[in-house]
Amino acid sequence: MKTIERAARALCKFDGQPENIRFEGAPMWRSYVPQVRALFDSVRTAAPTGTDVEGWRMMIEAALAEGDDI
């Protein structure tokens, strides 16, 4: 499971929604993907540079680069 999907499913559950119920023809969790991408993008751009955060920055970059094929 890709990072974006995992985060979208978690956000869906947090919001009290069943993650696999159909919503507009797709599982409910897919409707949370834009919010997850916005969150990762804001964290990426707000994180200070330095060796202690580079690992996090790389993980976020990798998650955002996974593509929109989910």
Secondary structure as UniProt FT lines:
FT   HELIX           3..14
FT   TURN            15..16
FT   TURN            19..20
FT   STRAND          22..23
FT   TURN            24..25
FT   STRAND          26..27
FT   HELIX           28..32
FT   HELIX           33..46
FT   TURN            51..53
FT   HELIX           54..64
FT   TURN            65..66
//
